[in-house]
Amino acid sequence: MKNVLYVPLDDRPVNLDDVVRQGCSAGLNLITPSSADLRNGLDTVAITSGSEILGTRKPIYGSTANLRQFILDRAASVDGFIISTDMLAYGGLIGSRRLRECDSGVYPDYDRSVTRLLDVIRRIKQRYPSKPVYVLDTILRLATTTYVEGLTYDAYVESRELMGLPRRSCTRFDDILSDYNISDTGEPYGSTTHFDKEAYYNTRRHKFKTNHYILDQLTRPGFIDFLAIGVDDANTQGVQINEIRFVEQFIDHALDGRDGQNPDRAVILPDADGLGHSLVARMANQLYRNGRKQRFSVQYYGPDGSTIINPYEYMSVHDNLLRHIDMVGGRHVTEAPDIEIIAITGADEASNAVHRIQTNGDNSQATLAIDFVGQGAANAAVTDALLEQPVTGRLLGYSGWNTAGNKIGIALGMAQARYAFLISETEEFALEKALQAHGSLLFKRFLKDYNYKAVTIAEIRAYSRSHARYSNVPQNFTDQHMLLFNSPEDYSHLLTMLREQMQAHTTALASRKAFVGIDSTSAAANVKQIQGSTWTLAAYTGADLELNDPNFKWGRAFEITLQPSVMF
């Protein structure tokens, strides 16, 4: 088994638990820092007066100094590196958004404490030049983070709205930094009510200098073998656009790119929580196949992806798919693919998509599916159609979770990593262990993306909102921080609700045709090994979820830990 050092974006399951399990499904042992050093969280203390809450404070960020030392200590014993610069430099994604009272220094000497952390990447590449070093970085999102360092949901709404308004077009680095508040008409935008606009711009300047440093000081000289840049919660206009165009021009002019991308060195696209999945896939392909590019084709069921630009993104679904294919180390083709992407963009086309998946199964064509119909959660009609088809259990990747970019990164990452392993590995124990990991991850995607995100979460939110602890918290805000806004007794009840319902959903999902196997020749099986045109299958025999699983992550309804296990 190959060992890969992995520093995630933060400790949410989509960036940590799921990526570690994806690695296992591809025979990779992802070595991660301690949970204490990765721990992230919203404000932990409520400031109250009687029945009212006056504010919140004391969030949790990762330990950057310990993370730096972890990388140095483990560098000699691993085969490759995947490092989030947001975690390394800022203690996680929410840490990178902390409002700053003061502007930082002049680039490149803008903040020695941060560049010293980032320079550990230079050190490990100099010491171990043959080991692949992959880095994930993000362009700062438009909005502030709700309930971190006292910021409210009103601040989130106001900041996202203001930062999404058009800005004056700039191409020079210094002009971008100085013109954040200048509209496309050349006039400055007005004052804000719920957050400190200038502090936000200071944060944005600092983060963009970090983006530039990673490109200019680490990627351009070759200390980073591949850089994945995700634009977090984006828009087709606003304060991010000049930054995005600057990065694209840098890739073209300094990294031998074309049209703002270089599939061999750096790619920028709308995503954040799918970047870990994508880079694990690229790593698997590098370690098993020496970087040989797998061929991907795309079949749309519903509107063509080139006609769709989803909320929180700035490029079409099709362009985003193409950029993700580049990111995982693949190549887009129109015929004879190694892996076919079934992109479901219309609920009325679900049955046709499933028919295509069945045909692919009959023809031993590796396939992944993405549900683009649901906005933030899997669509009911699409999910039902998939689960009624036994061959769905063979999918190499699937997702219906959150933004379009997230869905692509998760599903494509799963499939590419798994495929590289399936066609390379021959040892029986390794095949068995990876099979169980992939089957469990595929099962989890349906259990979480639909059963939780489209069904159970509604009941959790309803109970939380009807049992607000404080009289002045708007009802629809309560479930965004249940640890603070619900009483301990109500939180305990919510946790019991969650676990009881997910137990029931696990049992029901395990009985669907996609996960019911009779014997090793049953269509309701997962792929254990691929040798040329011969596929070895293993039938599903059941699924289990421990009674103390799941749990709410960061004390909010949006995200849960969830670790089901399937048996073969």
C-alpha positions as CSV (number, residue, x, y, z in Angstrom):
1,M,0.0,0.0,0.0
2,K,1.2,3.5,-0.9
3,N,1.5,6.1,1.8
4,V,0.3,9.6,1.0
5,L,0.6,12.6,3.4
6,Y,-2.7,14.5,3.4
7,V,-3.4,17.9,5.0
8,P,-7.1,18.6,4.3
9,L,-8.9,21.8,3.7
10,D,-10.6,21.4,7.1
11,D,-12.0,18.6,9.3
12,R,-15.5,18.3,7.8
13,P,-16.2,14.8,6.5
14,V,-16.3,15.9,2.8
15,N,-12.7,17.0,3.2
16,L,-11.3,14.5,5.6
17,D,-13.3,11.3,6.3
18,D,-14.6,10.8,2.7
19,V,-11.2,11.5,1.2
20,V,-9.4,9.1,3.5
21,R,-11.9,6.4,2.6
22,Q,-11.6,7.2,-1.1
23,G,-7.8,6.8,-0.7
24,C,-8.4,3.4,0.8
25,S,-10.7,2.4,-2.1
26,A,-7.7,3.0,-4.3
27,G,-5.2,1.2,-2.1
28,L,-3.7,4.5,-0.7
29,N,-3.0,5.0,3.0
30,L,-3.7,8.7,3.6
31,I,-1.6,9.8,6.6
32,T,-3.3,12.8,8.2
33,P,-2.4,15.1,11.1
34,S,-4.0,14.5,14.5
35,S,-7.6,15.4,14.9
36,A,-6.6,18.0,17.5
37,D,-4.4,19.8,15.0
38,L,-7.0,19.7,12.3
39,R,-9.9,20.7,14.5
40,N,-12.1,23.5,13.1
41,G,-15.4,24.9,14.3
42,L,-17.7,27.9,14.6
43,D,-17.8,30.1,17.7
44,T,-18.1,28.1,20.9
45,V,-19.2,30.7,23.3
46,A,-22.5,32.7,23.4
47,I,-22.6,36.1,25.0
48,T,-26.1,36.4,26.6
49,S,-28.3,38.6,28.6
50,G,-31.4,36.9,30.1
51,S,-33.3,35.2,27.2
52,E,-31.4,37.1,24.5
53,I,-28.1,36.4,22.8
54,L,-25.8,39.4,22.3
55,G,-23.1,37.8,20.3
56,T,-20.8,34.8,19.8
57,R,-17.0,34.3,20.0
58,K,-14.1,31.9,20.2
59,P,-14.0,29.8,17.0
60,I,-11.6,26.9,16.5
61,Y,-8.8,26.8,14.0
62,G,-6.2,24.3,13.1
63,S,-2.7,24.4,14.6
64,T,-0.5,25.7,11.8
65,A,2.8,25.3,13.6
66,N,2.0,21.7,14.4
67,L,0.9,21.0,10.9
68,R,4.2,22.4,9.5
69,Q,6.1,20.1,11.9
70,F,3.9,17.1,10.9
71,I,4.8,17.6,7.3
72,L,8.5,17.7,8.1
73,D,8.4,14.7,10.4
74,R,6.5,12.4,8.0
75,A,8.1,13.5,4.7
76,A,10.7,10.8,4.6
77,S,8.2,7.9,5.0
78,V,5.6,8.8,2.4
79,D,5.3,8.4,-1.3
80,G,3.6,11.7,-2.1
81,F,2.0,14.8,-0.6
82,I,-1.4,16.5,-0.9
83,I,-1.4,19.7,1.1
84,S,-4.1,22.3,1.6
85,T,-2.5,25.8,1.9
86,D,-5.6,27.1,3.6
87,M,-5.1,24.6,6.4
88,L,-1.3,25.0,6.5
89,A,-1.2,28.8,6.4
90,Y,-4.5,29.8,8.1
91,G,-5.7,26.7,10.1
92,G,-8.5,25.9,7.7
93,L,-11.0,27.4,5.3
94,I,-12.8,29.5,7.9
95,G,-9.4,30.7,9.2
96,S,-8.5,32.0,5.8
97,R,-11.6,34.3,6.0
98,R,-10.9,35.9,9.4
99,L,-11.4,39.7,9.1
100,R,-8.2,41.6,9.6
101,E,-7.9,45.0,11.2
102,C,-4.7,45.9,9.3
103,D,-3.5,45.5,5.8
104,S,-0.6,43.1,5.3
105,G,2.8,44.1,3.9
106,V,4.0,44.5,0.4
107,Y,4.2,41.3,-1.7
108,P,6.2,39.0,-1.6
109,D,7.3,40.0,2.0
110,Y,3.7,40.5,3.1
111,D,3.6,38.2,6.1
112,R,6.7,36.3,7.2
113,S,4.7,34.1,9.6
114,V,2.6,32.8,6.7
115,T,5.3,32.5,4.1
116,R,7.4,30.5,6.6
117,L,4.6,28.0,6.8
118,L,4.1,27.8,3.1
119,D,7.9,27.4,2.5
120,V,7.7,24.0,4.1
121,I,6.5,22.9,0.6
122,R,9.7,24.2,-0.9
123,R,11.7,22.3,1.7
124,I,10.1,18.9,1.2
125,K,10.4,19.1,-2.6
126,Q,14.1,20.0,-2.3
127,R,14.7,17.1,0.0
128,Y,12.6,14.6,-1.9
129,P,12.5,15.8,-5.6
130,S,11.1,12.5,-6.9
131,K,8.0,12.5,-4.7
132,P,4.9,14.2,-6.2
133,V,3.8,17.3,-4.3
134,Y,0.2,18.3,-5.0
135,V,-1.3,21.4,-3.4
136,L,-4.9,22.7,-3.1
137,D,-5.5,26.4,-2.7
138,T,-8.7,28.5,-2.8
139,I,-9.7,31.9,-4.0
140,L,-11.5,33.6,-1.1
141,R,-15.3,33.4,-1.3
142,L,-17.6,36.4,-1.5
143,A,-19.3,36.1,1.9
144,T,-18.1,36.1,5.5
145,T,-18.5,33.1,7.7
146,T,-21.7,33.0,9.8
147,Y,-21.1,32.7,13.6
148,V,-17.4,32.9,13.4
149,E,-15.8,35.7,15.6
150,G,-19.3,37.2,16.1
151,L,-20.3,37.6,12.5
152,T,-24.0,37.0,11.9
153,Y,-26.1,35.6,9.1
154,D,-27.0,39.2,8.2
155,A,-23.3,39.9,7.7
156,Y,-23.2,36.8,5.4
157,V,-26.1,38.1,3.3
158,E,-24.8,41.7,3.1
159,S,-21.2,40.7,2.3
160,R,-22.2,38.2,-0.4
161,E,-24.5,40.7,-2.0
162,L,-22.0,43.6,-2.0
163,M,-19.0,41.4,-3.1
164,G,-21.1,40.0,-5.9
165,L,-21.6,43.4,-7.5
166,P,-19.5,44.2,-10.6
167,R,-16.0,45.7,-10.1
168,R,-13.8,47.8,-12.4
169,S,-11.7,45.5,-14.5
170,C,-8.0,45.3,-13.5
171,T,-5.2,43.1,-14.7
172,R,-2.2,44.4,-12.6
173,F,-1.7,42.7,-9.2
174,D,-1.4,46.0,-7.3
175,D,-4.4,47.5,-9.0
176,I,-6.6,44.5,-8.0
177,L,-5.5,44.9,-4.4
178,S,-6.3,48.6,-4.4
179,D,-9.6,48.5,-6.4
180,Y,-11.7,46.0,-4.4
181,N,-14.3,48.6,-3.6
182,I,-14.5,50.3,-7.0
183,S,-17.5,49.5,-9.1
184,D,-17.6,49.0,-12.8
185,T,-18.6,52.7,-13.2
186,G,-15.5,53.8,-11.3
187,E,-17.4,54.9,-8.2
188,P,-16.7,53.4,-4.7
189,Y,-19.4,51.3,-3.1
190,G,-21.0,52.7,0.1
191,S,-20.8,51.7,3.7
192,T,-21.9,48.4,5.3
193,T,-24.1,47.7,8.3
194,H,-23.5,44.2,9.5
195,F,-19.7,43.8,8.9
196,D,-16.6,45.8,8.6
197,K,-16.0,46.2,4.9
198,E,-12.4,47.5,5.2
199,A,-11.5,44.6,7.4
200,Y,-13.0,42.2,4.8
201,Y,-10.8,43.9,2.1
202,N,-7.7,43.5,4.3
203,T,-8.5,39.8,4.5
204,R,-9.0,39.6,0.8
205,R,-5.7,41.3,0.1
206,H,-3.9,38.9,2.4
207,K,-5.4,35.8,0.9
208,F,-4.8,37.0,-2.7
209,K,-1.1,37.7,-1.8
210,T,-1.0,34.1,-0.6
211,N,-2.5,32.9,-3.8
212,H,0.1,34.8,-5.7
213,Y,2.9,33.6,-3.5
214,I,1.9,29.9,-4.1
215,L,1.8,30.5,-7.8
216,D,4.9,32.6,-8.1
217,Q,7.3,31.4,-5.4
218,L,6.3,27.7,-5.2
219,T,4.6,26.5,-8.4
220,R,6.6,28.5,-11.0
221,P,10.0,27.3,-9.8
222,G,8.7,23.7,-9.6
223,F,8.4,23.1,-5.9
224,I,4.7,22.2,-6.5
225,D,4.2,19.5,-9.2
226,F,0.5,20.3,-9.5
227,L,-1.6,23.1,-8.1
228,A,-5.4,22.8,-7.8
229,I,-7.1,26.2,-7.3
230,G,-10.7,26.2,-6.3
231,V,-12.9,29.3,-6.4
232,D,-15.0,29.0,-3.3
233,D,-18.7,30.0,-3.6
234,A,-18.2,32.0,-6.7
235,N,-20.2,34.3,-9.0
236,T,-20.1,35.4,-12.7
237,Q,-19.2,38.9,-11.5
238,G,-17.9,40.6,-8.4
239,V,-14.8,41.0,-6.4
240,Q,-13.4,37.6,-7.4
241,I,-13.4,38.0,-11.1
242,N,-10.2,40.1,-11.4
243,E,-8.4,37.6,-9.1
244,I,-9.6,34.7,-11.3
245,R,-8.4,36.4,-14.5
246,F,-5.1,37.2,-12.9
247,V,-4.5,33.6,-12.0
248,E,-5.5,32.4,-15.5
249,Q,-3.1,34.9,-17.1
250,F,-0.3,33.8,-14.7
251,I,-0.9,30.2,-15.6
252,D,-0.7,31.1,-19.3
253,H,2.3,33.3,-19.2
254,A,4.4,31.7,-16.4
255,L,3.3,28.1,-16.4
256,D,3.0,27.5,-20.1
257,G,-0.8,27.3,-19.9
258,R,-3.5,27.8,-22.5
259,D,-6.8,29.5,-21.9
260,G,-6.0,29.9,-18.2
261,Q,-5.2,26.3,-17.5
262,N,-2.3,23.8,-17.7
263,P,-3.5,20.2,-17.1
264,D,0.1,19.3,-16.2
265,R,0.8,22.1,-13.7
266,A,-2.2,24.1,-12.5
267,V,-5.9,24.3,-13.0
268,I,-8.4,26.8,-11.6
269,L,-12.2,26.1,-11.4
270,P,-15.3,26.5,-9.2
271,D,-15.0,24.1,-6.3
272,A,-13.5,23.8,-2.8
273,D,-14.8,20.7,-1.1
274,G,-14.1,18.5,-4.0
275,L,-10.4,19.4,-4.4
276,G,-9.2,16.7,-2.0
277,H,-11.0,14.0,-3.9
278,S,-9.6,15.3,-7.2
279,L,-6.0,15.3,-6.0
280,V,-6.2,11.9,-4.4
281,A,-7.4,10.7,-7.8
282,R,-4.5,12.4,-9.5
283,M,-2.1,10.9,-7.0
284,A,-3.5,7.3,-7.5
285,N,-3.0,7.8,-11.2
286,Q,0.5,9.0,-10.8
287,L,1.6,6.3,-8.3
288,Y,0.0,3.4,-10.2
289,R,0.1,4.5,-13.8
290,N,3.0,7.0,-13.8
291,G,0.5,9.7,-14.8
292,R,-0.9,8.1,-17.9
293,K,-4.1,9.9,-18.7
294,Q,-7.4,8.0,-18.5
295,R,-10.0,8.9,-21.2
296,F,-13.3,10.4,-20.0
297,S,-16.4,11.1,-22.1
298,V,-19.6,12.9,-21.0
299,Q,-23.2,12.0,-21.8
300,Y,-25.9,14.5,-20.7
301,Y,-29.4,13.4,-19.8
302,G,-31.3,16.7,-19.7
303,P,-30.0,20.1,-20.9
304,D,-26.4,20.2,-22.2
305,G,-24.0,21.3,-19.5
306,S,-22.7,24.1,-21.7
307,T,-26.1,25.8,-21.2
308,I,-26.0,25.7,-17.4
309,I,-24.1,28.0,-15.0
310,N,-25.1,27.0,-11.5
311,P,-25.4,29.4,-8.5
312,Y,-22.1,29.8,-6.7
313,E,-20.1,29.2,-9.9
314,Y,-18.7,31.3,-12.8
315,M,-18.3,28.8,-15.6
316,S,-20.7,26.3,-17.2
317,V,-21.2,22.8,-15.9
318,H,-19.5,21.4,-19.0
319,D,-16.5,23.6,-18.7
320,N,-16.3,22.7,-15.0
321,L,-16.4,19.0,-16.0
322,L,-13.6,19.5,-18.5
323,R,-11.4,21.3,-15.9
324,H,-12.0,18.6,-13.3
325,I,-11.0,16.0,-15.8
326,D,-7.8,17.9,-16.3
327,M,-7.4,18.2,-12.5
328,V,-7.7,14.4,-11.8
329,G,-5.1,13.7,-14.5
330,G,-7.5,12.6,-17.2
331,R,-8.3,13.5,-20.8
332,H,-11.6,14.4,-22.4
333,V,-12.7,12.3,-25.5
334,T,-15.9,11.9,-27.5
335,E,-15.5,8.2,-28.1
336,A,-13.8,5.1,-26.8
337,P,-13.5,6.3,-23.1
338,D,-12.0,4.4,-20.3
339,I,-14.7,6.0,-18.0
340,E,-18.0,7.4,-19.1
341,I,-19.6,10.3,-17.1
342,I,-23.4,10.1,-16.9
343,A,-24.4,13.8,-16.2
344,I,-28.0,13.9,-15.2
345,T,-29.3,17.5,-15.6
346,G,-33.0,16.8,-16.1
347,A,-35.2,14.7,-13.8
348,D,-37.4,13.6,-16.7
349,E,-34.3,12.0,-18.3
350,A,-33.5,9.9,-15.2
351,S,-34.9,6.6,-16.7
352,N,-32.8,7.1,-19.9
353,A,-29.7,7.8,-17.8
354,V,-30.3,4.6,-15.9
355,H,-30.8,2.7,-19.1
356,R,-27.4,3.9,-20.3
357,I,-25.8,2.8,-17.0
358,Q,-27.4,-0.6,-17.5
359,T,-26.0,-0.8,-21.1
360,N,-22.6,0.2,-19.8
361,G,-22.7,-2.5,-17.1
362,D,-23.6,-5.1,-19.7
363,N,-20.6,-4.0,-21.8
364,S,-18.2,-3.7,-18.9
365,Q,-17.8,0.0,-19.4
366,A,-16.6,1.9,-16.4
367,T,-19.1,4.5,-15.4
368,L,-19.8,7.3,-12.9
369,A,-23.0,9.3,-12.4
370,I,-23.6,12.9,-11.2
371,D,-27.0,14.2,-10.1
372,F,-27.0,17.9,-11.2
373,V,-30.8,18.1,-10.8
374,G,-30.9,18.6,-7.0
375,Q,-29.7,21.9,-5.7
376,G,-27.5,21.0,-2.8
377,A,-29.0,17.5,-2.3
378,A,-29.8,14.6,-4.5
379,N,-33.1,14.7,-6.5
380,A,-35.8,12.3,-5.4
381,A,-36.7,11.1,-8.9
382,V,-33.1,10.7,-10.0
383,T,-32.2,8.8,-6.8
384,D,-35.2,6.5,-7.0
385,A,-34.4,5.6,-10.6
386,L,-30.7,4.9,-9.8
387,L,-31.5,2.8,-6.7
388,E,-34.0,0.6,-8.7
389,Q,-31.2,-0.5,-11.0
390,P,-28.9,-3.2,-9.7
391,V,-26.0,-2.1,-11.8
392,T,-25.9,1.2,-10.0
393,G,-24.0,-0.7,-7.3
394,R,-21.1,-1.0,-9.7
395,L,-20.7,2.8,-10.3
396,L,-17.1,3.9,-9.8
397,G,-18.3,7.3,-8.6
398,Y,-21.4,9.1,-7.7
399,S,-22.5,12.4,-6.0
400,G,-25.5,14.6,-5.6
401,W,-23.9,16.7,-2.8
402,N,-23.9,20.5,-2.7
403,T,-22.6,22.7,-5.6
404,A,-22.1,21.5,-9.1
405,G,-18.3,21.8,-8.6
406,N,-18.4,19.8,-5.4
407,K,-20.5,17.0,-7.1
408,I,-18.0,16.8,-10.0
409,G,-14.9,16.7,-7.8
410,I,-16.4,14.0,-5.5
411,A,-17.7,11.7,-8.2
412,L,-14.9,12.1,-10.6
413,G,-12.3,11.8,-7.9
414,M,-13.9,8.6,-6.7
415,A,-14.0,7.1,-10.1
416,Q,-10.5,8.0,-11.3
417,A,-8.8,6.8,-8.1
418,R,-10.8,3.6,-8.1
419,Y,-10.2,2.9,-11.8
420,A,-6.4,3.4,-11.5
421,F,-6.3,0.8,-8.7
422,L,-8.7,-1.7,-10.3
423,I,-6.6,-2.1,-13.4
424,S,-3.3,-2.2,-11.6
425,E,-3.7,-4.2,-8.4
426,T,-3.5,-8.0,-8.3
427,E,-3.0,-8.9,-4.6
428,E,-6.1,-10.4,-3.1
429,F,-6.0,-8.8,0.3
430,A,-5.5,-5.4,-1.2
431,L,-8.4,-5.9,-3.6
432,E,-10.7,-7.0,-0.7
433,K,-9.8,-4.1,1.5
434,A,-10.3,-1.6,-1.2
435,L,-13.6,-3.2,-2.4
436,Q,-15.1,-2.7,1.1
437,A,-13.9,0.9,1.2
438,H,-15.4,1.8,-2.2
439,G,-18.7,0.0,-1.6
440,S,-19.1,1.7,1.7
441,L,-18.3,5.1,0.2
442,L,-20.7,4.6,-2.6
443,F,-23.4,3.5,-0.2
444,K,-22.7,6.6,2.0
445,R,-23.1,8.9,-1.0
446,F,-26.7,7.8,-1.4
447,L,-27.4,7.6,2.3
448,K,-26.1,11.2,2.9
449,D,-26.8,13.0,-0.4
450,Y,-30.5,11.9,-0.5
451,N,-31.6,10.3,2.8
452,Y,-30.0,13.0,5.0
453,K,-29.7,16.1,2.8
454,A,-33.1,15.7,1.1
455,V,-35.2,14.0,3.8
456,T,-34.0,13.9,7.4
457,I,-32.4,17.3,7.5
458,A,-35.9,18.9,7.1
459,E,-37.1,17.3,10.3
460,I,-33.9,18.2,12.1
461,R,-34.3,21.8,11.0
462,A,-38.0,21.9,12.0
463,Y,-37.3,20.7,15.5
464,S,-34.3,23.0,16.0
465,R,-36.1,26.0,14.8
466,S,-39.2,25.3,16.9
467,H,-37.0,25.0,20.1
468,A,-34.9,28.1,19.9
469,R,-33.0,28.8,23.1
470,Y,-32.9,32.5,22.7
471,S,-35.9,34.8,22.0
472,N,-34.0,37.1,19.6
473,V,-32.5,34.5,17.3
474,P,-34.5,34.4,14.0
475,Q,-36.2,31.0,13.8
476,N,-34.6,30.0,10.5
477,F,-31.1,30.6,12.0
478,T,-31.2,28.2,14.9
479,D,-30.2,25.1,13.0
480,Q,-27.0,26.8,11.7
481,H,-25.5,26.5,15.2
482,M,-27.6,24.1,17.3
483,L,-24.9,23.7,19.9
484,L,-25.4,27.4,20.9
485,F,-28.9,28.1,19.9
486,N,-30.6,25.0,21.2
487,S,-30.5,23.8,24.8
488,P,-28.3,20.8,25.7
489,E,-31.5,18.8,26.2
490,D,-32.8,19.7,22.8
491,Y,-29.5,19.1,21.2
492,S,-29.4,15.6,22.7
493,H,-32.9,15.0,21.4
494,L,-31.8,16.2,17.9
495,L,-28.9,13.8,18.0
496,T,-31.2,10.9,19.0
497,M,-33.5,11.9,16.1
498,L,-30.7,11.9,13.7
499,R,-29.3,8.5,14.7
500,E,-32.6,6.8,14.8
501,Q,-33.6,8.1,11.4
502,M,-30.3,7.2,9.8
503,Q,-30.5,3.7,11.2
504,A,-33.9,3.3,9.5
505,H,-32.5,4.8,6.2
506,T,-29.5,2.5,6.3
507,T,-31.8,-0.6,6.5
508,A,-34.1,0.7,3.8
509,L,-31.2,1.7,1.5
510,A,-29.6,-1.8,1.9
511,S,-32.8,-3.3,0.6
512,R,-32.8,-1.4,-2.6
513,K,-31.9,-3.2,-5.8
514,A,-28.7,-1.3,-6.2
515,F,-27.3,-2.8,-3.0
516,V,-29.0,-6.3,-2.8
517,G,-26.8,-9.1,-4.1
518,I,-27.6,-12.8,-4.3
519,D,-24.3,-14.3,-5.5
520,S,-21.0,-13.3,-7.2
521,T,-22.7,-13.2,-10.6
522,S,-25.5,-10.9,-9.4
523,A,-25.9,-7.6,-11.2
524,A,-26.2,-6.0,-7.7
525,A,-22.5,-6.2,-7.1
526,N,-19.4,-4.0,-7.0
527,V,-16.3,-4.2,-9.2
528,K,-13.5,-5.9,-7.4
529,Q,-10.9,-6.0,-10.2
530,I,-10.5,-5.2,-13.9
531,Q,-8.1,-7.3,-16.1
532,G,-8.5,-6.2,-19.7
533,S,-12.1,-6.9,-20.7
534,T,-12.6,-9.2,-17.7
535,W,-14.4,-7.7,-14.6
536,T,-14.4,-9.6,-11.3
537,L,-17.5,-8.7,-9.3
538,A,-18.5,-9.2,-5.7
539,A,-22.1,-9.2,-4.5
540,Y,-23.4,-7.0,-1.7
541,T,-24.6,-8.9,1.3
542,G,-25.6,-6.1,3.7
543,A,-24.9,-2.8,5.3
544,D,-24.4,-1.6,8.8
545,L,-24.3,1.7,10.7
546,E,-23.0,1.9,14.3
547,L,-25.6,3.1,16.8
548,N,-23.4,6.1,17.9
549,D,-23.0,7.2,14.3
550,P,-23.7,9.8,12.9
551,N,-23.1,13.1,14.6
552,F,-23.5,16.8,13.7
553,K,-20.3,18.4,12.5
554,W,-19.6,21.8,13.9
555,G,-22.9,21.6,15.7
556,R,-25.0,22.5,12.7
557,A,-27.6,20.7,10.6
558,F,-25.8,21.3,7.3
559,E,-23.1,18.6,7.7
560,I,-23.0,15.3,9.5
561,T,-20.3,12.6,10.1
562,L,-21.5,9.3,8.7
563,Q,-19.5,6.1,8.3
564,P,-21.7,3.2,7.1
565,S,-20.1,-0.1,6.1
566,V,-21.2,-2.5,3.5
567,M,-20.4,-6.2,3.4
568,F,-19.6,-8.5,0.4
